Amino acid sequence: MFKWIVLATLLAMVAADELVAQTYLNDVRPDGFENNWQLEHSRQAAKGDANGNMIGFYEYDTPEGEHVKVQYTADENGYHPESEWLPTPPPIPAHVLRAMEYIRTHPPKP
């Protein structure tokens, strides 16, 4: 599933750059693969092994001029992106942390 997400993202980035690759590498081997391309406003690189594990990144410039970069790994545990552009959950409120600590230190009696 995660491979389809990565592929769809990459295809959208290619379409946005009018399919004019400045550099391109696609090396498929029995022990894995390496893929790398660069367009005017985007880049992508990925390496994978024979077990389906991948590591890579993609980056692009938004129409507003901001630079977006996402690094990822994909393995038997799923797709794991990392980027300052990805949403993050809000911090746990202090009163909830105190309540959780109280429950941990005062377990219910049998």
N, CA, C and O atoms as a GROMACS GRO file, in nm:
protein
  440
    1MET      N    1   0.082  -0.119   0.000
    1MET     CA    2   0.000   0.000   0.000
    1MET      C    3   0.087   0.126   0.000
    1MET      O    4   0.062   0.220  -0.075
    2PHE      N    5   0.191   0.126   0.088
    2PHE     CA    6   0.275   0.246   0.096
    2PHE      C    7   0.350   0.272  -0.034
    2PHE      O    8   0.381   0.386  -0.066
    3LYS      N    9   0.379   0.165  -0.109
    3LYS     CA   10   0.449   0.185  -0.236
    3LYS      C   11   0.359   0.260  -0.334
    3LYS      O   12   0.407   0.341  -0.413
    4TRP      N   13   0.227   0.235  -0.327
    4TRP     CA   14   0.134   0.305  -0.415
    4TRP      C   15   0.123   0.451  -0.376
    4TRP      O   16   0.109   0.537  -0.463
    5ILE      N   17   0.130   0.480  -0.246
    5ILE     CA   18   0.126   0.619  -0.200
    5ILE      C   19   0.248   0.695  -0.251
    5ILE      O   20   0.237   0.806  -0.302
    6VAL      N   21   0.364   0.632  -0.236
    6VAL     CA   22   0.488   0.695  -0.284
    6VAL      C   23   0.482   0.715  -0.435
    6VAL      O   24   0.518   0.821  -0.485
    7LEU      N   25   0.436   0.613  -0.507
    7LEU     CA   26   0.428   0.623  -0.652
    7LEU      C   27   0.332   0.734  -0.695
    7LEU      O   28   0.364   0.810  -0.787
    8ALA      N   29   0.216   0.743  -0.631
    8ALA     CA   30   0.120   0.848  -0.667
    8ALA      C   31   0.177   0.986  -0.640
    8ALA      O   32   0.158   1.078  -0.719
    9THR      N   33   0.247   1.001  -0.528
    9THR     CA   34   0.310   1.130  -0.495
    9THR      C   35   0.413   1.167  -0.600
    9THR      O   36   0.418   1.281  -0.646
   10LEU      N   37   0.495   1.070  -0.638
   10LEU     CA   38   0.599   1.098  -0.735
   10LEU      C   39   0.540   1.131  -0.872
   10LEU      O   40   0.589   1.221  -0.940
   11LEU      N   41   0.437   1.060  -0.912
   11LEU     CA   42   0.374   1.090  -1.040
   11LEU      C   43   0.314   1.230  -1.041
   11LEU      O   44   0.320   1.299  -1.142
   12ALA      N   45   0.254   1.270  -0.930
   12ALA     CA   46   0.198   1.405  -0.922
   12ALA      C   47   0.309   1.510  -0.933
   12ALA      O   48   0.291   1.613  -0.997
   13MET      N   49   0.423   1.482  -0.871
   13MET     CA   50   0.534   1.576  -0.878
   13MET      C   51   0.588   1.583  -1.021
   13MET      O   52   0.622   1.691  -1.069
   14VAL      N   53   0.596   1.470  -1.088
   14VAL     CA   54   0.644   1.469  -1.226
   14VAL      C   55   0.550   1.546  -1.315
   14VAL      O   56   0.594   1.625  -1.398
   15ALA      N   57   0.419   1.525  -1.299
   15ALA     CA   58   0.321   1.595  -1.380
   15ALA      C   59   0.330   1.746  -1.358
   15ALA      O   60   0.313   1.824  -1.452
   16ALA      N   61   0.358   1.787  -1.236
   16ALA     CA   62   0.368   1.930  -1.207
   16ALA      C   63   0.487   1.993  -1.276
   16ALA      O   64   0.485   2.112  -1.306
   17ASP      N   65   0.590   1.915  -1.302
   17ASP     CA   66   0.710   1.967  -1.368
   17ASP      C   67   0.711   1.938  -1.517
   17ASP      O   68   0.816   1.946  -1.581
   18GLU      N   69   0.599   1.904  -1.574
   18GLU     CA   70   0.580   1.886  -1.717
   18GLU      C   71   0.669   1.777  -1.776
   18GLU      O   72   0.705   1.782  -1.893
   19LEU      N   73   0.704   1.677  -1.694
   19LEU     CA   74   0.778   1.559  -1.741
   19LEU      C   75   0.910   1.590  -1.810
   19LEU      O   76   0.949   1.519  -1.903
   20VAL      N   77   0.978   1.693  -1.768
   20VAL     CA   78   1.108   1.727  -1.826
   20VAL      C   79   1.216   1.695  -1.723
   20VAL      O   80   1.250   1.779  -1.640
   21ALA      N   81   1.269   1.574  -1.729
   21ALA     CA   82   1.370   1.533  -1.633
   21ALA      C   83   1.505   1.591  -1.670
   21ALA      O   84   1.548   1.585  -1.785
   22GLN      N   85   1.572   1.648  -1.571
   22GLN     CA   86   1.707   1.698  -1.592
   22GLN      C   87   1.809   1.588  -1.566
   22GLN      O   88   1.908   1.579  -1.638
   23THR      N   89   1.786   1.505  -1.465
   23THR     CA   90   1.869   1.386  -1.440
   23THR      C   91   1.775   1.271  -1.409
   23THR      O   92   1.666   1.290  -1.356
   24TYR      N   93   1.820   1.150  -1.444
   24TYR     CA   94   1.735   1.034  -1.424
   24TYR      C   95   1.821   0.910  -1.409
   24TYR      O   96   1.913   0.888  -1.488
   25LEU      N   97   1.792   0.829  -1.307
   25LEU     CA   98   1.859   0.702  -1.286
   25LEU      C   99   1.756   0.602  -1.240
   25LEU      O  100   1.680   0.629  -1.147
   26ASN      N  101   1.750   0.488  -1.302
   26ASN     CA  102   1.661   0.380  -1.261
   26ASN      C  103   1.737   0.250  -1.278
   26ASN      O  104   1.748   0.198  -1.388
   27ASP      N  105   1.790   0.197  -1.168
   27ASP     CA  106   1.872   0.077  -1.171
   27ASP      C  107   1.802  -0.032  -1.090
   27ASP      O  108   1.793  -0.023  -0.968
   28VAL      N  109   1.752  -0.135  -1.158
   28VAL     CA  110   1.685  -0.246  -1.093
   28VAL      C  111   1.777  -0.368  -1.101
   28VAL      O  112   1.821  -0.406  -1.209
   29ARG      N  113   1.804  -0.427  -0.984
   29ARG     CA  114   1.894  -0.541  -0.974
   29ARG      C  115   1.824  -0.654  -0.897
   29ARG      O  116   1.721  -0.629  -0.833
   30PRO      N  117   1.876  -0.775  -0.902
   30PRO     CA  118   1.814  -0.884  -0.824
   30PRO      C  119   1.816  -0.857  -0.673
   30PRO      O  120   1.728  -0.904  -0.601
   31ASP      N  121   1.915  -0.780  -0.625
   31ASP     CA  122   1.925  -0.754  -0.482
   31ASP      C  123   1.858  -0.622  -0.440
   31ASP      O  124   1.869  -0.583  -0.324
   32GLY      N  125   1.789  -0.554  -0.532
   32GLY     CA  126   1.722  -0.429  -0.496
   32GLY      C  127   1.714  -0.334  -0.612
   32GLY      O  128   1.720  -0.374  -0.729
   33PHE      N  129   1.700  -0.208  -0.580
   33PHE     CA  130   1.688  -0.107  -0.685
   33PHE      C  131   1.740   0.027  -0.633
   33PHE      O  132   1.756   0.047  -0.513
   34GLU      N  133   1.766   0.116  -0.726
   34GLU     CA  134   1.798   0.255  -0.695
   34GLU      C  135   1.729   0.342  -0.799
   34GLU      O  136   1.738   0.316  -0.919
   35ASN      N  137   1.661   0.443  -0.752
   35ASN     CA  138   1.588   0.532  -0.840
   35ASN      C  139   1.620   0.675  -0.799
   35ASN      O  140   1.619   0.708  -0.680
   36ASN      N  141   1.647   0.760  -0.896
   36ASN     CA  142   1.683   0.898  -0.866
   36ASN      C  143   1.648   0.984  -0.986
   36ASN      O  144   1.687   0.951  -1.099
   37TRP      N  145   1.576   1.092  -0.965
   37TRP     CA  146   1.552   1.186  -1.073
   37TRP      C  147   1.540   1.327  -1.019
   37TRP      O  148   1.506   1.348  -0.902
   38GLN      N  149   1.567   1.421  -1.104
   38GLN     CA  150   1.559   1.562  -1.067
   38GLN      C  151   1.493   1.637  -1.181
   38GLN      O  152   1.528   1.621  -1.298
   39LEU      N  153   1.397   1.719  -1.144
   39LEU     CA  154   1.329   1.805  -1.240
   39LEU      C  155   1.361   1.950  -1.203
   39LEU      O  156   1.441   1.975  -1.113
   40GLU      N  157   1.300   2.042  -1.271
   40GLU     CA  158   1.329   2.183  -1.245
   40GLU      C  159   1.297   2.224  -1.102
   40GLU      O  160   1.374   2.297  -1.040
   41HIS      N  161   1.184   2.176  -1.047
   41HIS     CA  162   1.142   2.219  -0.914
   41HIS      C  163   1.125   2.104  -0.816
   41HIS      O  164   1.065   2.122  -0.710
   42SER      N  165   1.176   1.985  -0.848
   42SER     CA  166   1.160   1.873  -0.757
   42SER      C  167   1.269   1.768  -0.778
   42SER      O  168   1.330   1.759  -0.885
   43ARG      N  169   1.290   1.689  -0.671
   43ARG     CA  170   1.387   1.579  -0.675
   43ARG      C  171   1.329   1.462  -0.600
   43ARG      O  172   1.244   1.478  -0.512
   44GLN      N  173   1.376   1.342  -0.635
   44GLN     CA  174   1.334   1.221  -0.567
   44GLN      C  175   1.447   1.122  -0.575
   44GLN      O  176   1.514   1.111  -0.678
   45ALA      N  177   1.468   1.047  -0.468
   45ALA     CA  178   1.566   0.940  -0.468
   45ALA      C  179   1.517   0.830  -0.374
   45ALA      O  180   1.459   0.859  -0.269
   46ALA      N  181   1.539   0.706  -0.412
   46ALA     CA  182   1.499   0.593  -0.329
   46ALA      C  183   1.592   0.476  -0.356
   46ALA      O  184   1.640   0.458  -0.468
   47LYS      N  185   1.615   0.396  -0.253
   47LYS     CA  186   1.690   0.272  -0.264
   47LYS      C  187   1.606   0.164  -0.196
   47LYS      O  188   1.542   0.189  -0.094
   48GLY      N  189   1.607   0.046  -0.254
   48GLY     CA  190   1.533  -0.064  -0.196
   48GLY      C  191   1.611  -0.192  -0.204
   48GLY      O  192   1.701  -0.207  -0.287
   49ASP      N  193   1.575  -0.286  -0.116
   49ASP     CA  194   1.643  -0.416  -0.119
   49ASP      C  195   1.548  -0.524  -0.169
   49ASP      O  196   1.432  -0.497  -0.200
   50ALA      N  197   1.597  -0.646  -0.176
   50ALA     CA  198   1.519  -0.757  -0.230
   50ALA      C  199   1.400  -0.793  -0.142
   50ALA      O  200   1.309  -0.861  -0.188
   51ASN      N  201   1.399  -0.748  -0.016
   51ASN     CA  202   1.289  -0.778   0.076
   51ASN      C  203   1.177  -0.676   0.070
   51ASN      O  204   1.077  -0.690   0.140
   52GLY      N  205   1.191  -0.574  -0.013
   52GLY     CA  206   1.088  -0.471  -0.024
   52GLY      C  207   1.107  -0.353   0.068
   52GLY      O  208   1.022  -0.265   0.073
   53ASN      N  209   1.217  -0.348   0.142
   53ASN     CA  210   1.246  -0.235   0.228
   53ASN      C  211   1.297  -0.119   0.143
   53ASN      O  212   1.373  -0.140   0.048
   54MET      N  213   1.255   0.001   0.178
   54MET     CA  214   1.295   0.120   0.101
   54MET      C  215   1.338   0.231   0.196
   54MET      O  216   1.294   0.240   0.310
   55ILE      N  217   1.427   0.315   0.145
   55ILE     CA  218   1.464   0.438   0.212
   55ILE      C  219   1.478   0.543   0.103
   55ILE      O  220   1.534   0.516  -0.003
   56GLY      N  221   1.429   0.663   0.129
   56GLY     CA  222   1.438   0.765   0.027
   56GLY      C  223   1.387   0.900   0.072
   56GLY      O  224   1.361   0.922   0.190
   57PHE      N  225   1.373   0.989  -0.025
   57PHE     CA  226   1.321   1.122   0.003
   57PHE      C  227   1.261   1.178  -0.125
   57PHE      O  228   1.289   1.131  -0.235
   58TYR      N  229   1.179   1.279  -0.107
   58TYR     CA  230   1.135   1.361  -0.219
   58TYR      C  231   1.126   1.503  -0.170
   58TYR      O  232   1.098   1.528  -0.053
   59GLU      N  233   1.150   1.596  -0.260
   59GLU     CA  234   1.144   1.737  -0.224
   59GLU      C  235   1.098   1.817  -0.344
   59GLU      O  236   1.119   1.779  -0.459
   60TYR      N  237   1.036   1.929  -0.314
   60TYR     CA  238   0.985   2.016  -0.421
   60TYR      C  239   0.965   2.157  -0.368
   60TYR      O  240   0.962   2.179  -0.246
   61ASP      N  241   0.952   2.250  -0.458
   61ASP     CA  242   0.923   2.389  -0.424
   61ASP      C  243   0.775   2.414  -0.451
   61ASP      O  244   0.724   2.379  -0.557
   62THR      N  245   0.708   2.474  -0.354
   62THR     CA  246   0.566   2.504  -0.370
   62THR      C  247   0.550   2.626  -0.460
   62THR      O  248   0.647   2.700  -0.482
   63PRO      N  249   0.430   2.650  -0.513
   63PRO     CA  250   0.408   2.771  -0.593
   63PRO      C  251   0.435   2.899  -0.514
   63PRO      O  252   0.463   3.004  -0.573
   64GLU      N  253   0.426   2.891  -0.380
   64GLU     CA  254   0.453   3.008  -0.295
   64GLU      C  255   0.603   3.026  -0.269
   64GLU      O  256   0.642   3.122  -0.202
   65GLY      N  257   0.685   2.936  -0.321
   65GLY     CA  258   0.830   2.949  -0.307
   65GLY      C  259   0.888   2.878  -0.185
   65GLY      O  260   1.006   2.895  -0.155
   66GLU      N  261   0.807   2.800  -0.115
   66GLU     CA  262   0.858   2.728   0.002
   66GLU      C  263   0.913   2.592  -0.041
   66GLU      O  264   0.862   2.530  -0.134
   67HIS      N  265   1.018   2.549   0.027
   67HIS     CA  266   1.082   2.422  -0.005
   67HIS      C  267   1.028   2.314   0.089
   67HIS      O  268   1.034   2.330   0.211
   68VAL      N  269   0.977   2.206   0.034
   68VAL     CA  270   0.923   2.094   0.111
   68VAL      C  271   1.012   1.973   0.088
   68VAL      O  272   1.042   1.939  -0.027
   69LYS      N  273   1.053   1.907   0.196
   69LYS     CA  274   1.132   1.785   0.186
   69LYS      C  275   1.074   1.680   0.280
   69LYS      O  276   1.046   1.709   0.396
   70VAL      N  277   1.056   1.559   0.228
   70VAL     CA  278   1.006   1.448   0.308
   70VAL      C  279   1.103   1.332   0.292
   70VAL      O  280   1.130   1.287   0.181
   71GLN      N  281   1.155   1.284   0.405
   71GLN     CA  282   1.239   1.164   0.405
   71GLN      C  283   1.152   1.050   0.456
   71GLN      O  284   1.065   1.071   0.540
   72TYR      N  285   1.176   0.928   0.406
   72TYR     CA  286   1.093   0.817   0.448
   72TYR      C  287   1.168   0.686   0.448
   72TYR      O  288   1.270   0.670   0.379
   73THR      N  289   1.117   0.594   0.525
   73THR     CA  290   1.156   0.455   0.518
   73THR      C  291   1.027   0.375   0.502
   73THR      O  292   0.921   0.417   0.548
   74ALA      N  293   1.037   0.262   0.438
   74ALA     CA  294   0.923   0.173   0.423
   74ALA      C  295   0.976   0.031   0.443
   74ALA      O  296   1.070  -0.011   0.376
   75ASP      N  297   0.913  -0.041   0.535
   75ASP     CA  298   0.958  -0.176   0.566
   75ASP      C  299   0.840  -0.260   0.612
   75ASP      O  300   0.724  -0.224   0.588
   76GLU      N  301   0.868  -0.372   0.676
   76GLU     CA  302   0.761  -0.459   0.720
   76GLU      C  303   0.670  -0.394   0.823
   76GLU      O  304   0.560  -0.444   0.849
   77ASN      N  305   0.713  -0.285   0.882
   77ASN     CA  306   0.633  -0.213   0.981
   77ASN      C  307   0.556  -0.096   0.922
   77ASN      O  308   0.490  -0.022   0.995
   78GLY      N  309   0.564  -0.075   0.790
   78GLY     CA  310   0.486   0.029   0.724
   78GLY      C  311   0.571   0.141   0.666
   78GLY      O  312   0.693   0.131   0.654
   79TYR      N  313   0.502   0.248   0.630
   79TYR     CA  314   0.561   0.367   0.569
   79TYR      C  315   0.582   0.470   0.679
   79TYR      O  316   0.489   0.501   0.753
   80HIS      N  317   0.705   0.523   0.690
   80HIS     CA  318   0.740   0.614   0.799
   80HIS      C  319   0.800   0.743   0.743
   80HIS      O  320   0.922   0.752   0.726
   81PRO      N  321   0.717   0.842   0.714
   81PRO     CA  322   0.769   0.969   0.664
   81PRO      C  323   0.816   1.057   0.778
   81PRO      O  324   0.766   1.048   0.890
   82GLU      N  325   0.913   1.144   0.749
   82GLU     CA  326   0.962   1.243   0.845
   82GLU      C  327   0.978   1.375   0.771
   82GLU      O  328   1.045   1.383   0.668
   83SER      N  329   0.917   1.480   0.826
   83SER     CA  330   0.928   1.612   0.765
   83SER      C  331   0.871   1.715   0.861
   83SER      O  332   0.778   1.687   0.936
   84GLU      N  333   0.927   1.834   0.856
   84GLU     CA  334   0.870   1.943   0.935
   84GLU      C  335   0.735   1.986   0.879
   84GLU      O  336   0.661   2.058   0.945
   85TRP      N  337   0.702   1.942   0.759
   85TRP     CA  338   0.576   1.978   0.694
   85TRP      C  339   0.461   1.886   0.731
   85TRP      O  340   0.346   1.917   0.701
   86LEU      N  341   0.490   1.773   0.795
   86LEU     CA  342   0.384   1.681   0.834
   86LEU      C  343   0.319   1.727   0.964
   86LEU      O  344   0.388   1.778   1.052
   87PRO      N  345   0.188   1.711   0.976
   87PRO     CA  346   0.121   1.754   1.099
   87PRO      C  347   0.165   1.669   1.218
   87PRO      O  348   0.197   1.551   1.203
   88THR      N  349   0.166   1.730   1.335
   88THR     CA  350   0.202   1.660   1.458
   88THR      C  351   0.090   1.680   1.560
   88THR      O  352   0.020   1.782   1.555
   89PRO      N  353   0.072   1.585   1.650
   89PRO     CA  354  -0.034   1.601   1.750
   89PRO      C  355   0.003   1.711   1.850
   89PRO      O  356   0.121   1.738   1.871
   90PRO      N  357  -0.097   1.773   1.912
   90PRO     CA  358  -0.067   1.873   2.013
   90PRO      C  359  -0.008   1.806   2.137
   90PRO      O  360  -0.028   1.686   2.157
   91PRO      N  361   0.063   1.881   2.220
   91PRO     CA  362   0.119   1.821   2.341
   91PRO      C  363   0.008   1.780   2.438
   91PRO      O  364  -0.101   1.837   2.438
   92ILE      N  365   0.038   1.680   2.521
   92ILE     CA  366  -0.059   1.634   2.621
   92ILE      C  367  -0.065   1.740   2.732
   92ILE      O  368   0.039   1.779   2.784
   93PRO      N  369  -0.185   1.785   2.769
   93PRO     CA  370  -0.197   1.886   2.875
   93PRO      C  371  -0.139   1.836   3.008
   93PRO      O  372  -0.144   1.717   3.037
   94ALA      N  373  -0.087   1.928   3.087
   94ALA     CA  374  -0.023   1.894   3.215
   94ALA      C  375  -0.118   1.821   3.309
   94ALA      O  376  -0.077   1.726   3.376
   95HIS      N  377  -0.246   1.863   3.315
   95HIS     CA  378  -0.339   1.798   3.407
   95HIS      C  379  -0.365   1.652   3.367
   95HIS      O  380  -0.391   1.568   3.453
   96VAL      N  381  -0.359   1.622   3.238
   96VAL     CA  382  -0.377   1.484   3.193
   96VAL      C  383  -0.253   1.402   3.229
   96VAL      O  384  -0.266   1.286   3.271
   97LEU      N  385  -0.135   1.459   3.214
   97LEU     CA  386  -0.013   1.388   3.254
   97LEU      C  387  -0.013   1.358   3.403
   97LEU      O  388   0.027   1.249   3.444
   98ARG      N  389  -0.058   1.455   3.485
   98ARG     CA  390  -0.066   1.432   3.630
   98ARG      C  391  -0.165   1.321   3.662
   98ARG      O  392  -0.138   1.237   3.747
   99ALA      N  393  -0.278   1.320   3.594
   99ALA     CA  394  -0.379   1.217   3.618
   99ALA      C  395  -0.326   1.079   3.579
   99ALA      O  396  -0.349   0.981   3.649
  100MET      N  397  -0.255   1.072   3.468
  100MET     CA  398  -0.198   0.945   3.425
  100MET      C  399  -0.094   0.895   3.525
  100MET      O  400  -0.087   0.775   3.553
  101GLU      N  401  -0.013   0.984   3.577
  101GLU     CA  402   0.088   0.947   3.676
  101GLU      C  403   0.020   0.899   3.805
  101GLU      O  404   0.065   0.802   3.865
  102TYR      N  405  -0.087   0.966   3.847
  102TYR     CA  406  -0.160   0.925   3.967
  102TYR      C  407  -0.217   0.785   3.948
  102TYR      O  408  -0.208   0.702   4.038
  103ILE      N  409  -0.276   0.759   3.833
  103ILE     CA  410  -0.334   0.626   3.806
  103ILE      C  411  -0.225   0.520   3.805
  103ILE      O  412  -0.245   0.409   3.854
  104ARG      N  413  -0.109   0.554   3.748
  104ARG     CA  414   0.002   0.458   3.744
  104ARG      C  415   0.052   0.425   3.884
  104ARG      O  416   0.082   0.309   3.914
  105THR      N  417   0.062   0.525   3.971
  105THR     CA  418   0.116   0.503   4.106
  105THR      C  419   0.009   0.457   4.205
  105THR      O  420   0.044   0.414   4.315
  106HIS      N  421  -0.117   0.464   4.171
  106HIS     CA  422  -0.227   0.419   4.257
  106HIS      C  423  -0.317   0.322   4.181
  106HIS      O  424  -0.431   0.355   4.147
  107PRO      N  425  -0.266   0.201   4.153
  107PRO     CA  426  -0.348   0.107   4.075
  107PRO      C  427  -0.473   0.067   4.153
  107PRO      O  428  -0.475   0.070   4.276
  108PRO      N  429  -0.578   0.029   4.079
  108PRO     CA  430  -0.700  -0.012   4.149
  108PRO      C  431  -0.676  -0.141   4.231
  108PRO      O  432  -0.595  -0.226   4.195
  109LYS      N  433  -0.749  -0.149   4.343
  109LYS     CA  434  -0.736  -0.268   4.428
  109LYS      C  435  -0.819  -0.381   4.370
  109LYS      O  436  -0.926  -0.358   4.315
  110PRO      N  437  -0.769  -0.505   4.384
  110PRO     CA  438  -0.843  -0.619   4.329
  110PRO      C  439  -0.975  -0.646   4.402
  110PRO      O  440  -1.048  -0.738   4.367
   0.00000   0.00000   0.00000
